[in-house]
Each structure stands twice: as structure tokens, then as C-alpha cells.
Amino acid sequence: MKKLMSGLLSMTLASVLLAGCGGGKADNGASPSASASDSNAKGEPTKLVISTWGFSEDFFKKEVYEPFEKAHNVKIVTEIGNNAERLNKIRQGSSDVDIMYLSDYYAQQAIDEGLFETIDRSKISNLDNIYDIAKAPLGEQYGPAYTIGRLGIAYNSDMVKQDVTSWSDLWSPEFKNNVTMPNITTTSGPMIIDIASKVAGQQTLNEDAAFAKLKELNPSVVKYYGKTSEFVNMFSQQEIAGGPIMEMYFKDLKAAVPGAKFVAPKEGAYAVMNTVNIVKGSKNKELAEEFINWHLSKEVQEKSAKAKVDSPVNTQVQLAGDETEGVTYGADVINKLVKLDMKYVNENIKNWTDRWNRELAQ
């Protein structure tokens, strides 16, 4: 009898201790809960391979990857490279990636080629807390945007005396022989076609009108930049007065040139969305969905924004004062952004690139 009572007491105590290990906290998306991965709680950690750009690696390791690893008994391995390089590895089947971060322009290509899994949106509860534009930028079956930047105009106010308020100002005498533009092969390159079409007075994108307008600007373009670092270098050396750039890089311009200004043109700044998706054939689909949910949580989104790593899409994130500088933040900003139809872009990009190389990049 004593042995029986002792055994029951031990079992009860063990249950209490195990309950205590749960943290006593409901899963509200603010922590990387282990609900779908309890089977991995013991034994060797599951390897989860993430394909990403590699910027701010220390931040992602500490604030995004490590908490998730601990909660799910996971070992996160990253594959680093630019959009095109990493997408080509998936195309060639030379990678075992589970989760892939890509700009919406490249993610649409992967979707068109059948390289991504569809997602179960019911498993990603934090989708309810993000801006509508970010929930399904490439369709309900595919991953969300975890951050939204905006393409606007940055300029040196010491070199450009007028107030810049419109995309058409890039064609003004103030920018003669000292402007830079993104190359057509960059993420924001296709947006330049749409911008030029609007400056030409078109209500919808007109390719011929756009290229005619770009030819007018061409003599003033110092360089069509392929990397943001090229913009920063030219700007800091005052080789250029400005041009279109993503807001997230404005802090680098401001550090180099205190008189730098960033504006969202009155016609609208452009949404530049980085998406997160699950690669076709992943053996860790449920785990990947949990990771996406974790990245959309208020906790991760707020830390990313305050560290100036990514602009937040979670509407619960609260920023104030200097925290908002260089960050695309708030419903009033997000709801005004212009979003390109990436499917349309990808249907036309080959022809646009051919014309660009033929007519502008001589």
C-alpha cells in the first residue's frame, strides 16, 4: 500500500512539474510555442533550412532563430545569397531548403514555376494581425509579406534647392546630369517603368510612353545602380543629387550627408515587399508554418523595427519618435503605397529588359 501511495504521489508531482514547464502562458503568437512540434521535443533536433539574404545575421540569430530553436528542438541552418542566386538553386534542385525569403518580384517567379508549397492559413494565426496588403501579396495559397518597404526619392537638399514632391521632379533641371536610377534587373527596376509611364501622363502602364520618357531622362543618369551600396557611395561623394531608393537605406544616406531628405511622391511611393514561403517538397511544412507565424508575431516584428532591421507589418507594433525614422510604419503610410501586379510584371519583364538594354543601357 505504501508503495502504491508513493507511486501515485510521484506521478502527481511529475504532472505538476510538467505543467509548470509549459510557462503557464496561452499561445497568443507572442512566443514561439511548441504546439505542432511536440513530437520533436526529445532526441536529435530537426534541421530546418532557411534561404535568406544574410543581412543583420546577428540580429536574426539572437532574436528570431534561437528562441524558435529552443521552443521546437530545431536546428536552423541558413543558405545565404541574393534573390536570383537562391532561386536558381531551387530551380536546379540543388538545395534542401524548407523556408525561403524572397522579394515579391522573385517569389512570383517561383510560384509561376510551381516551386512553392501552398500554406494552411489556419495554422498562421498572426495573419489576422498584419496589414491587408501583406496578408496575401501573391495569392491566398502562398506566403505573406513579413516586411514592407517603400520606394521613394532621396535627395541632397544642398544640391537640389526645390522641394521634391513628385516623381516628375526627377526630370527637372535640378537633377540634370546628377541623378541615379535602379537598373531594370533590380527589385525596384520594374517600378521605374510604371513611374515613367505615370510621368508621361498615362493612367495605366504604357510601355512605349514609359520608355520614351526614360529616354528623355537618360542623359542625366550618372549610373543605373544594381546595388544600394552604389547609390550610397555616389551620394556620399556628391556624384549624384539623388534618385529612387528604398526608405530602409535612408539612414545610411543621412549618416553620409546630413542634408539628405526622403520623400514619398504625391503620386504614391511603391510597396517593396519581402515574402516568406515554403519550398515545394519540404518535409517540415507544419514546422515551417509555425516559423512563419513566429516571424509575424508582435514580439519579433517590434524588435526588428526598433533595431532598424525590417519595417513591421504587424499592426500591433507601436513605435514613437526616432523609432519611426527610416522605417515604413503606420496605417496612414502603408495604405497609400502603390503595389505592382507582379504576375503582370513577370509576363512582361523579358521584353522590358530587352528594350532597356537596347534603348537605355548603351
C-alpha positions, 0 to 999 in steps of 0.5 A: 500500500505504501508503495502504491501511495508513493507511486501515485504521489510521484506521478502527481508531482511529475504532472505538476512539474510538467505543467509548470514547464509549459510557462503557464502562458496561452499561445497568443503568437507572442512566443514561439510555442511548441504546439505542432512540434511536440513530437520533436521535443526529445532526441536529435533536433530537426534541421530546418533550412532557411534561404535568406539574404544574410543581412543583420545575421546577428540580429536574426540569430539572437532574436528570431532563430534561437528562441524558435530553436529552443521552443521546437528542438530545431536546428536552423541552418541558413543558405545565404545569397541574393534573390536570383542566386537562391532561386536558381538553386531551387530551380536546379534542385540543388538545395534542401531548403524548407523556408525561403525569403524572397522579394515579391518580384522573385517569389512570383517567379517561383510560384509561376514555376510551381516551386512553392508549397501552398500554406494552411492559413489556419495554422498562421494565426498572426495573419489576422494581425498584419496589414491587408496588403501583406496578408496575401501579396501573391495569392491566398495559397502562398506566403505573406509579406513579413516586411514592407518597404517603400520606394521613394526619392532621396535627395541632397537638399544642398544640391537640389534647392526645390522641394521634391514632391513628385516623381516628375521632379526627377526630370527637372533641371535640378537633377540634370546630369546628377541623378541615379536610377535602379537598373531594370534587373533590380527589385525596384527596376520594374517600378521605374517603368510604371513611374515613367509611364505615370510621368508621361501622363498615362493612367495605366502602364504604357510601355512605349510612353514609359520608355520614351520618357526614360529616354528623355531622362537618360542623359542625366543618369550618372549610373543605373545602380544594381546595388544600394551600396552604389547609390550610397557611395555616389551620394556620399561623394556628391556624384549624384543629387539623388534618385529612387531608393528604398526608405530602409537605406535612408539612414545610411544616406543621412549618416553620409550627408546630413542634408539628405531628405526622403520623400514619398511622391504625391503620386504614391511611393511603391510597396517593396515587399519581402515574402516568406514561403515554403519550398515545394517538397519540404518535409517540415511544412507544419514546422515551417508554418509555425516559423512563419507565424513566429516571424509575424508575431508582435514580439519579433516584428517590434524588435526588428523595427526598433533595431532598424532591421525590417519595417513591421507589418504587424499592426500591433507594433507601436513605435514613437519618435526616432523609432519611426525614422527610416522605417515604413510604419503606420496605417496612414503610410502603408495604405497609400503605397502603390503595389505592382501586379507582379504576375503582370510584371513577370509576363512582361519583364523579358521584353522590358529588359530587352528594350532597356538594354537596347534603348537605355543601357548603351 
